[in-house]
Amino acid sequence: MRLTVGEHAARHVRRIVRSFLREWEMAGLSDAAELGVTELLANVVRHVPDRRCTLLLLRLPGGVRVEVTDGFDALPSVPVGLAPDAENGRGLALLAAVTDAWGVDPEPRGGKTVWFECCSERV
């Protein structure tokens, strides 16, 4: 899906993700996948000037992979030593905690793809 995301876009995308996971008989992955996609889209809203991105949901033999690609070159990272009262920086740490794998790949023509995977064995 090609999207221009606003602050409420994640709600609609979560429904789509949930629907696909139910259809693929992977409903047990919904909580983690929905939280992950929410965090990735929130980062687009916060950090990508034009708020445009592409969302790809891939069915894997043992789970699901979600990719969000945008045209912004800055690569995300998990902050080290986050203060307990910090208002920003928790999203990728949360993503790492609820998914089985995640990463970021620079795109050859600019931008990046941030992805995560959730495996059926985890649920």
URCORZI-V909629 format. One record per pair of residues at least 12 apart in sequence whose ideal C-beta (glycine too) atoms are under 7 Angstrom apart, sorted by the first residue. I is the first residue (numbers start at 1). J is the second residue. Records with the same first field share a line. If there is no record, write none. Layout:
BEGIN
I = J ; J
END
This chain:
BEGIN
1 = 54 ; 55
2 = 54
3 = 53 ; 55
4 = 51 ; 52
5 = 41 ; 44 ; 45 ; 51 ; 53
6 = 45
7 = 45
9 = 41
10 = 37 ; 38 ; 41 ; 42
13 = 37 ; 41 ; 55
14 = 34 ; 37 ; 38
17 = 33 ; 34 ; 37 ; 57
18 = 30 ; 34
20 = 57
21 = 33 ; 64
24 = 59
26 = 63 ; 64 ; 120
28 = 123
29 = 63 ; 64 ; 118 ; 120 ; 123
32 = 98 ; 99 ; 118
33 = 64 ; 66 ; 118
35 = 98
36 = 66 ; 95 ; 98 ; 99 ; 116
37 = 66
39 = 91 ; 94 ; 95
40 = 68 ; 114
41 = 68
42 = 91
43 = 76 ; 91
44 = 68 ; 70
47 = 72 ; 74
48 = 70 ; 72
49 = 72
52 = 70 ; 71
53 = 68 ; 69 ; 70
54 = 69
55 = 68
60 = 117
62 = 119 ; 120 ; 121
63 = 117 ; 118 ; 119 ; 120
64 = 117 ; 118
65 = 115 ; 117
66 = 115 ; 116
67 = 113 ; 115
68 = 114
69 = 107 ; 111 ; 113
70 = 111 ; 112
71 = 110 ; 111
72 = 111
73 = 110 ; 111 ; 112
75 = 104 ; 106 ; 112
76 = 92 ; 104 ; 114
78 = 92 ; 93 ; 96
95 = 116
99 = 116 ; 117 ; 118
100 = 117 ; 118 ; 119 ; 122
101 = 116 ; 117
102 = 115 ; 116
103 = 115
END
